[in-house]
Amino acid sequence: MTGAGNPAMGMNFIRKRANSKELTGSLELSGGSWNDYSSTADLSFPLNSDGSIRGRTIFSYQDKDSFQDVRHTTRKTAYGVVDMDLTEATYLSLGLSYQDAERYGVTWGGLPAFYSDGTRTNFDRSTNVGTDWTERSYSRTAVYADFKQELWNGISFNLNGIYGQSKTWGKMYSAGSAVDKTTNLSTTNSSTSARENNDNDLNMDGHFKIPFNLFGLEQEVLFGASFNRYEVEDDLSATITLTYPTVDFNNPNYNPIVSIAPYNASSPNTVTQTATYFASKLHIFEPLKVVAGARFSNWKYEQDNGVGNRKFNDQFTPYFGVIYDFLPDHSWYASYTDIFTPQNRKEQNGQYLDPITGKQYETGIKSDWFDDRLHTSLSVFQIQQDNTAEAIDNVYVVNTTDQAYRGVDGVKSKGFELEVDGEITDSWHINFGVANFDVKDAKSNKVNTTYARTTANLFTKYTLDKWSVGGGLSYKSKFYSDVATYNQRVQQDGYVLANMMLGYDVDQNIKIQLNVNNLFDKTYYETVGSSIIYGSPRNATLSLKYKF
């Protein structure tokens, strides 16, 4: 229902609403490792005597260093919303949000994994080739409106829209692909560039929600249409000349700029999607429910210079699901959906690959236990995709240095997920989850080996009077990358991280909490390949929250 894309984890972000008819809110302060300080204020209040018009404002500020040398981040967030009950049947919400993140000391990629003789490097986790002028920053301003009109017999019309403007800018370079063990200099010139991108997006959706009763059972159908446009207004880049073309790991944070060439502008481009869709929740008989729907969509990419323009019309993407309550607290479900994903990879001749198409199947059991206090779910899935992009070794797009790809059919991903969440007793909460997947192409070769095949998380929290204490473990199985240049594999073995928290309720309005992550200071990689990125060492945060 949301547009072209792959079936995957979905997160439904619900904006904070102005739902209080009296003054209420919260203030939060925190301080942590590496000078990580933040503050947040969240206030809700009525704007008229009966509270039919309400407001809410949120402000947040964070300033922090990093376990990596030089790196520094400042984040600012502002949010305001007014919710209005215009009549008993008419609702309108208007909002504005602003986000700004300034990040300094950042680089392209990570640290070289190899010396030039093929042996492995072993840098400190704090090593960073970024300097005070390397930057990758982002800002976004968005306005939105949500409108709902109740019509009759529970039928409603909903209209939602959001318009946003975003800007990304920065100056960065990379550490190079390898290091000379004798001189400690990188053996390849840094990839340097200054970038600036400006874009805007407009998303609109309107639909009718129609509940009705059939054979004494509640049903619901939904008809709607959507419009999505993403426009790149400016895509500017320039080459940076540095004092030293290679990185000196004896002094990795020192590499001044000599000059920045004039910016070159890529041609503006726009991706537009339009669609109509149908969705339903049908109660066939008391223990059996069906969800079914379909989307008819048009997708178009247009570049001002005409290069790469393409469109796909009348794409039909159906989905279907069934839920059967075979016992009072236990349900079996199964679902199916089609996949349609345009892609920007190119063949050797410069033509874009056709869209990825495929199917996803999933089935599982969800259960409630102990008077609905503990919830469990177990699911298995399989995804089949055709025309997935695969890099062709040492082949480049004609007249360019861009990697060439071919479409590969028969890529399959399958796996399972188990989750347990709830209360063992009134004071003891537990959450446990484990997931496993495997991806292979039509030749049974593993795909995406840089992702852990198995992940698991366990967290438990116990409350006693005003105190609460909790701890958790997170696990990732091994993941790796085969680096052809050195005919070696860079691998992160499976590892477990431990976390803990301790909280104290001063009173019903004030709470103090301490969180410690990576309790035993495990050293591990987050990213592997010809370059590596370390995960965060042990760190702690102390927070104070006041609610009124």
N, C-alpha and C positions, 0 to 999 in steps of 0.2 A: 504493500500500500504506500510505501514511502519513496519509490523510484527504483531505477536500475541499480543492481548490486548483488552481492553474494549473500545467501542465507548464512547467518552467523549469530554470535551473541548480539542481542539487541538491548539497548538501554533506553528506557522511556523517561526522559528528563521532564519533570513537572516543575514549572516555575513556582517560586514562592508567591502565595496569594495574600492579598490584604483581607484576611477573613476575621479580624477581631473588631468588635464594636466598642472596645475600650482600650485605653492606652496600655500596651504591653510590649515586651521586647527582651533583649538579652545583650550583654556585653561580654566579650571574651578577649583575654590577653594570653599570650604564650611566648615562651622563650626556650631555645633549644641549642643543640650542638651546632658549631660553626656559625655562631652569631645569628641564629635563625629567630627573628622576632616578628610577631604578627599581632594584629588587633582587628576585631570585627565588632560592629554595632548593627543591631537588627531591631528596628522599631516599627510597630503597627499601631494605628490610631484611627478613630472615626473622623470624618470630615463634615458631618452634619449631625443634627441632634438625634436622629433615630438610627444612625449607623448604616443607613442604606448606601452611603458613599463612604468608602474606606481607603486609607492609604497605607503604604508600607515602604520603608527605605532601608537599604542595606549598604554599608560601607566597609571595605576591607583593605588592609594594607599589610604587606609582608616585605621584609628586607632581610636577606640572608647571604652568607658566604657558602662555601662548599668544601667537602673533603678534598677537592682538587684545588691546587694552587691557583690563585688569581681569580677564579670564577666567582661571580657575584650576580645576584638576581634581585630585582625589585618588582613587586606585583601590586597593582592598584585595581580595585573593583568598586563600581558604584551601580546601584540598582534602585529603581523606583517604579511603583505600580499603583494604580488607582482602580479599584473594583467598584462597580456601580450596579445596584439593583434598581434599574430604571422603573420597572413595574414588577408585579409579582411574577410575570412571565418573561421579562426581558432583562438580560444580563449583558454588561459590557465591561471589558477590562482593557486598559491602556497601560503600556509599560515602556520603559527605557532602560538600557543597560550599557555600561561602558567597562571595558577591560583593557589593561595595559600591562605588558610584561617586558621589562628591559633586562637582557641577559648579556653579561660581559665575560670575557675570558673563555668563550666557547670556540670550538673548532669543527671542521668537517671530520666526521669519523672519530676514531679512537687513536690508540697508540700502536705503533708497529709491533706485530707479533714475532718478527724474525730479524735477526742480524743478517747481513748480506751473505754470510757463509752458510746460512741455512739453520743455524742454531737459534734457540728461542730466547727472546728477551725476557727480562724479569724486572720491570719497572716498579717503583713504589706506587701505591694506589693514589697518592697525592700528585703524581707527575701529570703535568698539563702543559701543552705547547701553546695554549692560548695566552694572550697578553692583554693589557688594559684597553687596547683599541679593537680587539676582535669582539664582534657583537652579533647577536641574532635576536632581534626584538620584534614585538607584535602588538598591535592595538586593534580593537574592534568596537564599534558603536552600532547598536541595533535598537529599532523601535518595533513594537508589536501591538496587535489588537486581537482580542478574542470576543466574539459576539455569539450569544445564544438566545433564540426566541422559541419559547414553548408555544405550540400551535393548538392542537386539540387532541384529546385522548392519549396524551403522553408523547405525541409526535413533536419533534423539535428540529429546528434548522440551526446549524452551526457554521459560522464563518470565521476562519482564522488566517492571520497574515503576519509576516515578519519581513522587515527589510533591514539589511545590515551592510555596513561598509568596513572593510578590513585593510590593514596595511602591515606589511612585513618588510623589515629592512635590516641590513647588516653588512659587516666586512669580516671575512673569515679566510682561513687557510688550513691546510691539512698537515699532518705530521710526516707524510711520505710513506712509502710502502715497506722500507727496510732501513736498518741502521748499520753503519760500519762499526764493528766491534772495537777497532783500534782507536779511531778518531771520535767516536760517538756522534757522528754526523749522519743524518738521513742520506740515503744514497740516491734519492730521486728528488727533483724540485717539488716544492710545495704547490698544490693546486690552490690558487688564490683568486678571489673575486669579491667584488662589492655588488650587492643585489638590493633591489627595491621593487616590491610588488604591491599594486593597489587593485582591489577587486570589490565587487558588490554582489549581493545575492538577494533575490526576492522569492519568497515562498508563500503560496496562497492555497487554501483548501476550503471547500464548501461541501457540506453533506447534510442530507436528511436522515435522521434516525427515527425508525418507525417500529415501536413495540406493538404487539398485538397478542391476543389470546386465541389459541386454537385447541379444541378438545380439552379445555380446562388447563392447558399448559402455556407458560409464557414463551413468546417468540420475539425475535428482533431482526430486522433487516436494515441495511444502510446503503444509500446511494450517494455517490459523491463525485467530485471532479477536483483536480489539482493542477497547479501551474508552478513550475520551478525554473528559475533562471540564475545561472552563475556566470558572471561577466568579469573577465580579466581586463582591466582598463590599462594598466601599465605593468610591463614586465621588463625591468631595466637591469642591465648587468655591465660591469666594467672590470678590466683586468688590473690587479694591484701588483706593483713592482716593489719587492722587499729589499732591505739592505743585504740580507743573506738569502739566496734562493733555496737553500736547504736548512733544515732545523738542526741546531746545535743542542744536543741533549745534555751537554755540560751546563748550559744556561738556556733552558727551553723557553723561558718566558720573555726573552729579549729578541725581537726582530722588528725594527722600526720600518715604517712605510717610506719608500722613496718617492713614489708617485702613484696616482690613480688615473687611469686613462679615461677619456670621455665615455659616458654611459651609452651603450647600444640598446635600442628598444626593439623588443620582439613585437610582432603584429598582435593587436588586441584580439581576443577570441571570446566566444560565448557558447555555453552549453544550455540548451533549453529542453525541458521536458513538459509535456502535457499529458493528462491521463483522465480517464473516467474509470470508476471502480464500483464494485458491488461487494458487500460483505453481509454475512448472515450468521445468527446464532439460533439454531433450531432445536427445539425440545421434541424429539420424536416420540418417546414415551418416558415415563418417570425416571428410569435410570440411564437413558441414552440421549446424548446431545451430539449435535453435528455443527461444526463451524465450516463454512465454505465461502469462497469468494473468488474474484478474478479482477485483473487490472488490464485495461487496454491502453497502451501508452505509445507516445511518439517521442523519439529522442533525436536531437539535432546538434551538431557541432559546426560552428561557423567561425572562420578566421578572416579578418579584414582583407588579407592578401589572397584569400581563396585557397591557400595550401592546406590540405588535409580535411577540407570540408566533407562532411558525411552525415547521413541521417538514416534512421530506421523507423518506419511507420507501422502502425497497427500491430504492435507486439502484444501477444496475448499471454498473460502470466497467471495461471490459476493456482489455487491452493485449496486443500481439503483436510479436515480433521474430524476425528470422532472421539468422544469421551463416554466411557461406559462405567457407571458406578456398580461394580459387581458385588460390593459389600457396602454397608452404611458409611464407612470411613476409608474406603479404598476405591481408587478409580484407575482404569486402564485407558490409555489414549494412544492414538496413532495419527500421523500427519504426513502430508505430501505437499511439495511446492516445486514449481518450475524456477529456473534460473535464467536471467538475461542480463549480461554485463558488457557494455562496450568497453574497449580497452585502447590504450595509446601506444602499445608496442608496435614496432614496424618490421616488415619483412625486408630482405636484402634489397629488393627493388624499390624500397621507400614507401610501399603501400602499407596502410594500417591493417593489422589483423582484424578479422571479423570478430564480432562479440563472442564472449564465452557463453555457452548454453549448457544446461544440465538439469539435474533433478536432485531433490533431497527427500530422504525418507527418515522418519523418526518414530519411535514407539517407546512407551514406558509406563511405569506405575507410580502413582502418587498416593500417599497414605497419611492419615492423622492418627495419633496415638494418645492415650492417657487424657481423655476428655479434651482433645484438640490442643494439647500443650506441646506436643512434639510432632514435627512434620518430616516426612521422608519422601524422596523422589529418586527414581532410578530410570535412566533413559539410555537407549542405544540409537545410533544414527548412521546413515551412509549418504555420502554426497558423490554424485557422478558429474564430471564436467568434461566438455569437449571444447577444442580450440584454445586450450590454455597455453599461454606464451611460454616458450622454452628457448633459452639463449643458444645460439649456434656458435660453437667454439671458433675463435679467430675469424669470424665473419662479421662484416660491418655494413651498415646501410650505405648504399652507393653514394660516393662523393662526400661522405661524412666519416666521423670517427665514432658514430653512435653504434652501440651493440645491435646486431640483427637477431631477430627471433623468428620462430616458426610456430604454427599452431599445432598442439598435440592433443589427440583425442584419448579418451579412456582414463583420465586421471580420477582416481577414487580415493576418498577419505572416509574412514569409518572409525567409530569409537563408542565410548560409553561415558556416562557421568552419574555419580551418586552423591546425594546431599542429604544431610541430617541437620535439622535446626529446631531448637525449641528449649523447653525447660524440663529438666529432670525432676527438680523440686521447685518450690516457690523462690528459692534463693540461688539456684544453680542453673545457669544457662550454658548450652553447648552448641557449637556449630562445627560441622565436619563436612568436607567435600573432597572428592577425588575424581579426576577426569583423565581419560586416556584416548589418544587418537593415533591413527597411522595413515600416511598418505603415500601412495605409489602411483606411478604412471602406468601406461598400458604394457610396458616392458618389465613391470614389477620392480623398477628402480625407485628408491626412496626419494621423496620430494620434501623440501622445506626442513632439512635436517638441522637447521639452526634454531629450531623450536623444540623444547622439551616435549617428549611424547606423553609423559605422565606428570601431572601436577596434583598436589594434595594440600589441604589446609585444615588445621584443627585449632579451634579456639574455645576456651572455656572461661567462664566468669562466675565468681561466687560473691554474694553480697551478705554481709553480717552487720546489722544495725546501720551505722553511718559509713562503714568501710566496704570497699569492693576491691577484689583482687582478681586478676586474670592473667592468663598466659596462652601462648599459641605457638604452633610449629607450622612452617610452610616448606614444602618439598618440591623440587624439580628434578626430573631424571636427566640423564646426560643429553647433551646436544653438541653438535660439531659442524665443522666446515672443512672440506677438503680443498687445500690451497694448491692449485696446479703448478704455480711457479716454483715451489719448493718440494712438490710431490709429498706433502705432509698433511696430516690432519691436526687441526686445532680443536681441542675438545674440552668442554667443561663437564667433569664428572657430576653425577647426581649429588645434590647437597640439600641440607636442611638448615633453615634459619629459625631461631627462637626469638620470640617477642614477649613482652610482659607489660602489664599496666597495674597501677595502684591508684585508687580514688578515695576521696573523703568528702562527704557531704557536710559542710559546715552547718548549714540549715537547709530548709526546703528551697532556698533561692540561690545558694552559693555552693559551688563544687570545685574542688581542686583535684587535678589528675596528673599523674606521671606516666609517660609511655616510653619504653625502651625498645628499640628495634635492633635486630642482629645482636642479641644479647651476648653471644660468645665470640663476637667479632670475626665471623667467618670471612675469609678472602675468596672471592668467586668472580667469574665473568658474567656480565649481562649480555654481552655480544661477542661472538667469535668469528674469526676469519683472518684475512691478512692483517687486519687491525682488530684490536681488542678494546673492550670497555669494561672497567671494573664496576662491581656493585658497591653500594654504600657500606662503609664500615659501621661499627656500633655507634648509635646515636640516640639521644634522649630529648624529650620535650616535656616541659612542665607548663600546664595551662590552668587558668582561673576563669570560671564562667559564672556570671551573675544573671539570673532571670528575674523578671518582675512583671 
